[in-house]
Amino acid sequence: PWCQHYDVLPGYPHIKMFWLFSLRVPLIAKTVSRDRYFRIPNSLKVVVDLDIDESMKKADRLWKVRSLLERIRQGCLLQTRPQDVCVDEQMIPFTGACSLRQYVPNKLNPVGLENFVLASPEGLVLDFVIYQGETSFKPIPKHLMLGLGGSVIVDLCDSLSSGMNVYCDQYLTSINLIDFMLTKQIY
């Protein structure tokens, strides 16, 4: 229960509300117009396409934004690791055309990119992996039989030291995973 994901601001379920007359957020509304704010993402270019070789383009379906994602991830990895952490999935809302788009029913935003997150009890993101199929996670020997959930936990807990506690739901847990994590002294 302590590992929850919150909206941008309490009471503002939609970003467009920042510009409404009765609910306006002056810091945002005076800085940029609503229309300009929503045009900005269409103009962003993170990488020069010619700088990326074809093998990288085939191996990583997020190659166009990989440098930005890695920069954000490095900032997350610099955060202090508490004794207790949580691993859970998060949906990044996205309805455009993308081969990575997933539909996960019973989520607040059921359509989008599936993101697996390692978080502190306060909800601070410590690490993340955006799911793009079997190649999303570091290879694990098949004989361990950890499955997708085990791959998620092992990958995200790679930056944790021994003696830490990891909380997750039954979707990510298995007996084989628990045995494997005990060998690393992560509980």
N, C-alpha and C positions, 0 to 999 in steps of 0.2 A: 504493500500500500504506500510506502514512502517513496517509491520510485515511479513518480507520475510525471506526465508531460503537460505543461501549462501553455495557455495561449499567450500572445504577445503582451497584452495588458488585461487584467481582470475587468470584465464588463464590456470588452471590445472584441466580440467574436469575429468581426470582419475588418480588415485593414481600411476599407473605404470609409468606415465610421470616423476615422481620425479627422476627416475633412467636413463632416456634417456640421451644420450650424449649431445645433443644440449640444453636440458631444465633442466638438472640435478639440484637438490637442494643439495648442498654439505653437509649441516648439516645432512640431512637424508641419502643420498647415501653413505657417508663415515662411518656412524654409523652402518648401517645394510644393508646387501645385499637384493636385491629385493626378491629373492626366500625365504630367511629366514624370511623376513617380512610377506610374505603370508603363511608361514607354522606355524607361531606363533598362530593364532586363533585356529588351529586344536589341539594344545597342551594345551590350557587353561582349567583348571578345577576350578570352582568357589566354589563348595560345595561338601561335601562328601555325596553321595547318602544315606548311611545308617543312617545319622544324621537326615534325614527328614522323618516324619511319613507319613503313607499312606493317611491319611485324608488331609494333606497339599498338597500332590502330586495331589490329585483329585480336590481340591479347586482352586489351582493356577497352571495354565499351564506354567507359567514362573518360576517355583520353582527352576530350575537349575541355574538361573542367578538372582534370587530375591535379594540375599544379595548384589550383585554388583549394581543392579538397585536402591536399597534403599540407598546405600552409595552415589550414584550420586544424587539421589533425595534430600537427606538431605543437600548436598552442594548447590543445587538449592534453597531450602527453606531458607537458610541462607542469600541469596542475599537481598539487600534493595528493597522494593516494591515502584515503582514510582506511581504517581497519576493515570496515564493512563496505562492500560495493554491490551494485545491482546490474544484471545484464538483462536487457529486454529488447523487444523490437519496437520500432517507431516508424510511422508512415510519414514520408515527406510528401505533402499534397502536390500532385501533378496530374493534369488531365490532358496534356499535349501528346503528340506522337513520340513514343519512345519504346524501344524493345524491352527495356527494363521495368516498365510500368507493371505493377501488381495490383490485384484486387484481393483485399483481406477483409472479409465481412466482420462485423461487430467492432470495427475501429471507428474513431471519431471521423477520420478522413480515410475511407476505405480504399480509395484509388490513389496510387502514387508510387514512389520509390520506397522499397523496404530497406530500412536502415537498422542495423543491430548496434546497440549502444551499451557501453560500460559507463555507469553513472554513480555519483556519490549519493549518500542519503538525502542531500539537499537538492538533488536533480542536476548537479553540475556534470556535464559530459566530460569523461576522462579519456575516452577512445570510441571510435565508431568504424563500422564497415558497411558500405552500401552494397546490398546484395545484387550480384550480377551472374548468378548461377554457381556451378561447382568451382569455378576459378576464383571466387571471391575470397576464399580463405587459404591459409597456408596448408600444404599437403600433410595429411596425417596417415600413417600406415593403416592399410585396410584391415589388418588382423585385429586392431583395437576395437573395431565396430562401434564407433562413436556416433555416426550419423551426422545429419546436418546440425542439429542442436549442439552436439559435442564439438563440431568444427567451429561453431560460433564461439562457444565458451573458451575453448583452447586458444583460439586466435586473439580474442579480446583480453584474456587473462595473461597473455604473454608478458605484459609490462608490469605485472604484479609481483611482489616479493612473497616469500613463503610466510605462512602464518596468517594470511588474510582470509576473510570470509566473503564468499560470493553467493548472492541470493538471485534466484531466477525461478521462472514458472516451470510447470511440468512439461511444456512443449520443448524446452531446451535441456531437460535433465534425463539421465539414464543411469543405471547401475554401473555400466562400463565407464561412463564419464566420471562418476564419483570415485571409482577405484583409481582411474588414471590421475585425477586431480589430487588424490591423497598422496600419490607418489611424488608430487611436486609440493606437498605440504600446503596446498590451498584448499580450504574447507568450504 
